[in-house]
Amino acid sequence: MQALAHSVRDRLIERWHDTHQYFKKKDPKRIYFLSLEFLMGRSLTNSVTNLGIQDQYADALTQLGFDYEVLAEQEGDAALGNGGLARFAACQMDSLATLDYPAWGYGLRYQYGLFRQIIVDGFQHEQPDFWLNFGNPWEIERVHVSYPVKFYGTVEEEVLNGKKCKIWIPGESVEAVAYDNPIPGYGTRNAINLRLWAAKPSDQYDMESYTTGDYINAIVNRQKAETISNVLYPDDRSYQGKELRLKQQYFFVSASLQDIMRRFKDLHRSFDEFPEKVALQINDTHPSISIAEVMRVLVDEEHLDWSKAWDIACRIFSVTIHAVQPEGLEKIPVDLLGSVLPRHLEIIYEINYRLVEELKKSFGQDYDKLSRMSIIEEGAVKSIRMANLSLACCHTVNGVSRVHLETLKTRVFKDYYELWPQKFQCKTNGVTQRRWIVVSNPSLCSIISKWLGTEAWIRNVDLISGLREYAKDPDLHTEWKNMKRVNKMRLAEYIETLTSVKVSLDAMFNVQIKRIHEYKRQLLNMLGIIHRYDCIKNMDESDKRRVVPRVCIIGGKAAPGYEVAKKIIKLCHAVADKVNNDPDVGDLLKVVFIPDYNVSVAELVIPGSDLSQHLSTAGHEASGTGCMKFLMNGCLLLATADGSAVEIAEEIGAENMFLFGAKVDEVPALREKGTTLKGSLQFARVVRMVRDGYFGFKDYFKSLCDTVEDGGDFYLLGYDFASYLEAQAAADRTFVDQEKWTQMSILSTAGSGKFSSDRTIEEYAQQSWGIEPCKCPF
Ligand code: BZD
């Protein structure tokens, strides 16, 4: 595997090198994509596919006595991210390369990626993911590309050319070393760069310690420096007060900006041209300290006037928000920021002072509004609102689906929207069809190419709608069903190896794979399964013959500190134990929890699924990209009218999916009713079964049951339950009619074109970044 990877890497590096020479020669405006997380998954098959050398490699390996697929399975995932946000960043990189955009990704090279989930007695345990153990063949260490990143210290005033200015005297310096990861485009010679920074001790710092004779401390400090890029934070919802998190953010932002400015200065003299050459995309609020850093460099180091520097900053930055709730937006306590980055705190205060003066012109003395819009939050813990910093500066603020943008406009950033409506844009997410069809479902890929008579859809996914024409063609149906069955077989083998549960290929494979969150309502899924189990238990044999057999597959990680999510995982296992071993049920119902869900598991599970579930309470999922992957793979969707599902329904027709539940605008009123809103009797019964210990662990599950009953049922499981069961019943009825099901499946794939990240990237390029393709000649 290592030898194979290195051989592919050689080819990648050639293209990557040529692309950069070409970019340098042409000097186009570049997009720099700053993200604290990239969930790349495996690289081998993606690289050979995009380089167009898969057949040659497979042949060569056969001659050497190896099987390509067996070797490819050896590769571990690069899991430098939590979930949707990070995987979306990876899809965007693939599209940027394929569409020949002059782009760079910047992030952190964590030594430990997202924790590995292991299940012991049905409980989640976390284990470190030391993914670099055997080296990473896909990266190129650039020891000579390194920058010092400073922290702590004090700010002093100085007079320069008769003008007072501030200088930051830092207290600590850490070296950022570049690791380059080539990202090949498909059907193009272009390969762009994802540059990830690793923290190394600064030699300068060590020298000082050596000269003072403090050898032991010098070694200890070396290790301390490295901790900055040590570990990815699991999405724990609150990072408030976590110094290491702030240091990670600033570390990668500072190194990236030094790199970007060095590249700019190689060819340009004046920062006036900066906005013509540089677009900076902030992926969520995590890298938004970059705004203060750009101001610091331009004002303190390049000695630009404040207003000129601010004008430049406002023209280069755009931001995408991935959260729905205001609580999901990062805040940094003023004390913490002042200690780690004292000069940046001053700069943010200055930005805020000018912002508030500006706001006063529009809103006069409306102090409530001013305090809501201020970058500084006055509260028990005085904090910097990173989202407001981004809103004040960025020329574009992007939502990730139409529903989400509406939420940003009307709730989360209402005041800002009223002031600057033109900044707010919708860029519905997408996923790359290269990874999610070509790599992960080669049989589907061949079918699509055969029926369309071209492979052009791999670069131009709009063509996929051509399948609609054949949605009723019996020959296509036969090929489609065979493809699905083979994929289900692969998945069934995987399930059996992992969990020892044997599943029937005739059953409907019904899947929910995503991070475990209350709002994503895996609990609704479980309660639905319990209801189904209860019904089967109460049936006579003739009724049982009419039951559509189901395999319910669930997978996902719970953040280590998220107790409720961990209880949901345990409930999945407790229910699975009972159901899977009940002779009354047999193949009619099987429940499987797939441990350690990650990108490569998704690549196996999605093509083998019949139905996928996206159950978020309406208004809570910013977009959802999992459903797009299922859609492309011809899995039918059972979903609430939330995030991207609303737009999917528009593309494929609501009649081709199973929609249920309260609508976004109904949710607030339903919530108002609170505990007076009773779920159905069926709901009460299944919750009671869990409460009464029907699945064991009675005391342990009590608080979980409370969240949907006594706790007020914030996510409206009780309210949506009846409609959820009805949608499930509709799915059963349709599954019995395999021709109808296959037709809906084909129409799903055919209608998935809009949800390619290629479309998303074109929108960003044109509406936010103002960049043009720069195609390296072959
Ligand atoms: O971003 C997700 C949203 O929940 C999805 O609806 C959306 O489709 C994707 C892509 O836009 N958000 C995340 O994945 N968020 C995180 O992973 C995260 C990570 C660190 C801190 C906070 C959130």
Residues whose N, C-alpha, C, O or C-beta is under 5 A from the ligand:
A	BS01	BZD	N82 G83 G84 L85 A86 F88 D235 H322 V400 N429 E621 A622 S623 G624 T625
